[in-house]
Amino acid sequence: MNTPIQIILKVDFWTYEEFKNFIQVVKEKHYQIFFETLYFTGLRQGECLALTWKDFKDNYLDIYKTISKEQENGQYIINTPKTKNSIRKIKIDSHLVGLLNELKESYQKYEGFNDDWYIFGGIKPFAPTTIGRKKDKYCALAGVKKIRIHDFRHSHASLLLSFGVPITVISQRLGHSDINMTLNTYSHLMPRDEDKAINMINNLIDCNPLIN
């Protein structure tokens, strides 16, 4: 019988300490919050750029669209995500909720503001080329390794794995089509907890002997 071959995808990511070093040098508030959103949600760049203020409700972000590219006329092509699993609600932490509320207050000072404005950019979303330049600039200032924007997504998954968050939860947050995609991408980052498992069994049997 042939044994299935598991394909392990190479991923690059930042540890939390590396991200802290990076974000501390980002002095442009709008971009600081953008990078924090990527890191603490695992959103794809297109999903993040497609967010409007009506997609931010309490401590959730509604993910149901993505920006694929900018046309020559300056308009952006907005599509639904590539899989039904990518349509999801992501719960966000209280720190990020506070930052987004702060950002919204700054936008509300502009004439004509409404909830159809993009969270990251206003009337138009940030340009991906500008995001890349900003990211590289702040990587250099912070003295951290240069990663891709997509690697913020990998960094989020790595962060959650390091805290023992179940792979099923991570898969749902990332909007993967099935859990095998998540396992194939991140299984090599998962902590090897066999000793922990054996210790739990030992403790269970010590407290509840099988034979009295």
VEXBA-294202 format. One record per residue (C-alpha): residue number from 1; residue in three letters; x, y, z. Coordinates in nm, 2 decimals. Each point is the difference from the previous one (the first is absolute). Layout:
// residues N
> NUM, Ala, X, Y, Z .
...
***
This chain:
// residues 212
> 1, Met, 0.00, 0.00, 0.00 .
> 2, Asn, 0.14, 0.34, -0.10 .
> 3, Thr, 0.03, 0.25, 0.29 .
> 4, Pro, -0.15, 0.34, -0.09 .
> 5, Ile, 0.27, 0.27, -0.03 .
> 6, Gln, -0.06, 0.31, 0.22 .
> 7, Ile, 0.11, 0.31, -0.17 .
> 8, Ile, 0.15, 0.25, 0.25 .
> 9, Leu, -0.01, 0.35, -0.13 .
> 10, Lys, 0.28, 0.24, 0.09 .
> 11, Val, -0.13, 0.30, 0.20 .
> 12, Asp, 0.18, 0.30, 0.13 .
> 13, Phe, -0.13, 0.19, 0.31 .
> 14, Trp, 0.08, 0.24, 0.28 .
> 15, Thr, 0.00, -0.09, 0.36 .
> 16, Tyr, -0.19, 0.23, 0.23 .
> 17, Glu, 0.32, 0.17, 0.11 .
> 18, Glu, 0.10, 0.06, -0.36 .
> 19, Phe, -0.35, 0.15, -0.07 .
> 20, Lys, 0.03, 0.22, 0.31 .
> 21, Asn, 0.33, 0.13, -0.13 .
> 22, Phe, -0.15, 0.08, -0.33 .
> 23, Ile, -0.33, 0.16, 0.11 .
> 24, Gln, 0.18, 0.23, 0.25 .
> 25, Val, 0.17, 0.18, -0.28 .
> 26, Val, -0.31, 0.05, -0.21 .
> 27, Lys, -0.10, 0.36, 0.07 .
> 28, Glu, -0.27, 0.04, -0.26 .
> 29, Lys, -0.31, -0.09, 0.20 .
> 30, His, -0.21, -0.13, -0.30 .
> 31, Tyr, 0.28, -0.24, -0.10 .
> 32, Gln, 0.07, -0.10, 0.35 .
> 33, Ile, -0.36, -0.11, 0.04 .
> 34, Phe, 0.00, -0.17, -0.34 .
> 35, Phe, 0.31, -0.21, 0.09 .
> 36, Glu, -0.14, -0.09, 0.34 .
> 37, Thr, -0.33, -0.11, -0.16 .
> 38, Leu, 0.19, -0.23, -0.24 .
> 39, Tyr, 0.21, -0.15, 0.29 .
> 40, Phe, -0.28, -0.05, 0.25 .
> 41, Thr, -0.27, -0.13, -0.24 .
> 42, Gly, 0.19, -0.19, -0.27 .
> 43, Leu, -0.20, 0.17, -0.28 .
> 44, Arg, 0.13, -0.01, -0.35 .
> 45, Gln, 0.10, 0.34, -0.13 .
> 46, Gly, -0.29, 0.02, -0.25 .
> 47, Glu, -0.25, -0.09, 0.28 .
> 48, Cys, 0.14, 0.27, 0.23 .
> 49, Leu, 0.00, 0.27, -0.27 .
> 50, Ala, -0.36, -0.08, -0.10 .
> 51, Leu, -0.12, 0.07, 0.36 .
> 52, Thr, -0.24, 0.29, 0.03 .
> 53, Trp, -0.13, 0.14, 0.33 .
> 54, Lys, -0.33, -0.18, -0.04 .
> 55, Asp, 0.21, -0.32, 0.03 .
> 56, Phe, 0.12, 0.09, 0.35 .
> 57, Lys, -0.26, -0.09, 0.26 .
> 58, Asp, 0.07, -0.01, 0.37 .
> 59, Asn, 0.30, -0.23, 0.03 .
> 60, Tyr, -0.04, -0.18, -0.34 .
> 61, Leu, 0.10, 0.05, -0.36 .
> 62, Asp, -0.22, -0.13, -0.28 .
> 63, Ile, 0.21, -0.15, -0.27 .
> 64, Tyr, -0.20, -0.06, -0.33 .
> 65, Lys, 0.19, 0.19, -0.27 .
> 66, Thr, 0.36, 0.06, -0.12 .
> 67, Ile, 0.17, 0.25, -0.22 .
> 68, Ser, 0.19, -0.17, -0.27 .
> 69, Lys, 0.17, 0.29, -0.19 .
> 70, Glu, -0.02, 0.36, -0.11 .
> 71, Gln, -0.12, 0.08, -0.35 .
> 72, Glu, 0.15, 0.27, -0.22 .
> 73, Asn, -0.29, 0.23, 0.08 .
> 74, Gly, 0.09, -0.01, 0.37 .
> 75, Gln, -0.29, -0.22, 0.09 .
> 76, Tyr, 0.05, -0.32, 0.19 .
> 77, Ile, -0.14, -0.34, -0.09 .
> 78, Ile, -0.19, -0.14, 0.30 .
> 79, Asn, -0.08, -0.37, -0.01 .
> 80, Thr, -0.15, -0.26, 0.24 .
> 81, Pro, 0.27, -0.22, 0.16 .
> 82, Lys, 0.12, -0.30, -0.19 .
> 83, Thr, -0.17, -0.25, 0.23 .
> 84, Lys, -0.32, -0.01, 0.21 .
> 85, Asn, 0.22, -0.05, 0.31 .
> 86, Ser, 0.17, 0.33, -0.06 .
> 87, Ile, -0.33, 0.17, 0.07 .
> 88, Arg, 0.01, 0.03, 0.38 .
> 89, Lys, -0.02, 0.21, 0.31 .
> 90, Ile, 0.32, 0.06, 0.19 .
> 91, Lys, 0.00, 0.09, 0.36 .
> 92, Ile, 0.27, 0.26, 0.09 .
> 93, Asp, 0.17, 0.08, 0.32 .
> 94, Ser, -0.09, 0.31, 0.22 .
> 95, His, 0.33, 0.18, -0.09 .
> 96, Leu, -0.08, -0.02, -0.37 .
> 97, Val, -0.36, 0.10, 0.06 .
> 98, Gly, 0.12, 0.31, 0.18 .
> 99, Leu, 0.24, 0.09, -0.28 .
> 100, Leu, -0.27, -0.04, -0.27 .
> 101, Asn, -0.24, 0.22, 0.20 .
> 102, Glu, 0.27, 0.26, 0.03 .
> 103, Leu, 0.06, -0.02, -0.37 .
> 104, Lys, -0.37, 0.04, -0.07 .
> 105, Glu, -0.02, 0.31, 0.21 .
> 106, Ser, 0.28, 0.16, -0.20 .
> 107, Tyr, -0.19, -0.08, -0.33 .
> 108, Gln, -0.32, 0.15, 0.14 .
> 109, Lys, 0.15, 0.34, 0.00 .
> 110, Tyr, 0.01, 0.00, -0.38 .
> 111, Glu, -0.30, 0.14, -0.19 .
> 112, Gly, -0.20, -0.27, -0.17 .
> 113, Phe, 0.12, -0.28, 0.21 .
> 114, Asn, -0.23, -0.31, 0.00 .
> 115, Asp, 0.03, -0.37, 0.08 .
> 116, Asp, 0.07, -0.09, -0.36 .
> 117, Trp, 0.34, 0.16, 0.03 .
> 118, Tyr, 0.29, -0.25, 0.01 .
> 119, Ile, 0.15, -0.05, 0.35 .
> 120, Phe, 0.34, 0.02, -0.14 .
> 121, Gly, 0.01, 0.29, -0.24 .
> 122, Gly, -0.33, 0.18, 0.01 .
> 123, Ile, -0.17, 0.06, -0.33 .
> 124, Lys, 0.26, -0.22, -0.17 .
> 125, Pro, 0.20, -0.28, 0.17 .
> 126, Phe, 0.37, 0.00, 0.05 .
> 127, Ala, 0.20, -0.08, -0.31 .
> 128, Pro, 0.18, -0.34, 0.03 .
> 129, Thr, 0.32, 0.14, -0.14 .
> 130, Thr, 0.00, 0.27, 0.27 .
> 131, Ile, -0.06, -0.26, 0.27 .
> 132, Gly, 0.30, -0.19, -0.12 .
> 133, Arg, 0.22, 0.30, 0.00 .
> 134, Lys, -0.11, 0.10, 0.35 .
> 135, Lys, 0.05, -0.35, 0.13 .
> 136, Asp, 0.35, -0.02, -0.14 .
> 137, Lys, 0.09, 0.34, 0.14 .
> 138, Tyr, -0.11, -0.09, 0.35 .
> 139, Cys, 0.17, -0.34, -0.02 .
> 140, Ala, 0.32, 0.18, -0.06 .
> 141, Leu, -0.06, 0.25, 0.28 .
> 142, Ala, -0.08, -0.28, 0.24 .
> 143, Gly, 0.28, -0.22, -0.10 .
> 144, Val, -0.22, -0.30, -0.05 .
> 145, Lys, 0.01, -0.25, -0.29 .
> 146, Lys, -0.21, 0.10, -0.30 .
> 147, Ile, -0.31, -0.21, -0.05 .
> 148, Arg, -0.28, 0.02, -0.25 .
> 149, Ile, -0.33, 0.15, 0.08 .
> 150, His, -0.15, -0.35, -0.03 .
> 151, Asp, 0.24, -0.11, 0.27 .
> 152, Phe, -0.19, 0.20, 0.25 .
> 153, Arg, -0.27, -0.26, -0.05 .
> 154, His, 0.25, -0.28, 0.07 .
> 155, Ser, 0.12, 0.20, 0.31 .
> 156, His, -0.36, 0.01, 0.14 .
> 157, Ala, -0.03, -0.38, -0.04 .
> 158, Ser, 0.34, -0.05, 0.16 .
> 159, Leu, -0.09, 0.22, 0.29 .
> 160, Leu, -0.32, -0.19, 0.07 .
> 161, Leu, 0.17, -0.34, -0.03 .
> 162, Ser, 0.26, 0.12, 0.26 .
> 163, Phe, -0.28, 0.05, 0.24 .
> 164, Gly, -0.16, -0.34, -0.06 .
> 165, Val, -0.30, 0.13, -0.20 .
> 166, Pro, -0.17, -0.30, -0.17 .
> 167, Ile, 0.08, -0.04, -0.37 .
> 168, Thr, -0.37, -0.01, -0.07 .
> 169, Val, -0.04, 0.35, 0.14 .
> 170, Ile, 0.30, 0.13, -0.19 .
> 171, Ser, -0.14, -0.16, -0.32 .
> 172, Gln, -0.33, 0.18, 0.05 .
> 173, Arg, 0.17, 0.34, 0.06 .
> 174, Leu, 0.21, -0.03, -0.31 .
> 175, Gly, -0.30, -0.10, -0.21 .
> 176, His, 0.17, -0.32, -0.14 .
> 177, Ser, -0.22, -0.22, -0.21 .
> 178, Asp, 0.08, -0.30, 0.22 .
> 179, Ile, 0.21, -0.08, 0.30 .
> 180, Asn, 0.25, -0.20, -0.21 .
> 181, Met, 0.11, 0.32, -0.16 .
> 182, Thr, 0.08, 0.14, 0.34 .
> 183, Leu, 0.18, -0.32, 0.11 .
> 184, Asn, 0.21, -0.01, -0.31 .
> 185, Thr, 0.10, 0.36, 0.04 .
> 186, Tyr, 0.07, 0.01, 0.37 .
> 187, Ser, 0.04, -0.35, 0.15 .
> 188, His, 0.38, 0.04, 0.02 .
> 189, Leu, -0.06, 0.31, 0.22 .
> 190, Met, -0.22, -0.19, 0.25 .
> 191, Pro, 0.16, -0.07, 0.33 .
> 192, Arg, 0.10, -0.36, 0.06 .
> 193, Asp, -0.19, -0.07, 0.32 .
> 194, Glu, 0.03, -0.38, 0.03 .
> 195, Asp, 0.17, 0.04, 0.34 .
> 196, Lys, -0.28, 0.22, 0.12 .
> 197, Ala, -0.25, -0.26, -0.12 .
> 198, Ile, 0.18, -0.28, 0.19 .
> 199, Asn, 0.03, 0.21, 0.31 .
> 200, Met, -0.38, 0.06, -0.01 .
> 201, Ile, -0.06, -0.38, -0.03 .
> 202, Asn, 0.24, -0.06, 0.29 .
> 203, Asn, -0.17, 0.25, 0.22 .
> 204, Leu, -0.34, -0.14, -0.09 .
> 205, Ile, 0.09, -0.35, 0.10 .
> 206, Asp, 0.18, 0.11, 0.31 .
> 207, Cys, -0.31, 0.18, 0.12 .
> 208, Asn, -0.24, -0.27, -0.13 .
> 209, Pro, 0.17, -0.34, 0.01 .
> 210, Leu, -0.13, -0.26, -0.24 .
> 211, Ile, 0.05, -0.28, 0.26 .
> 212, Asn, -0.07, 0.07, 0.37 .
***
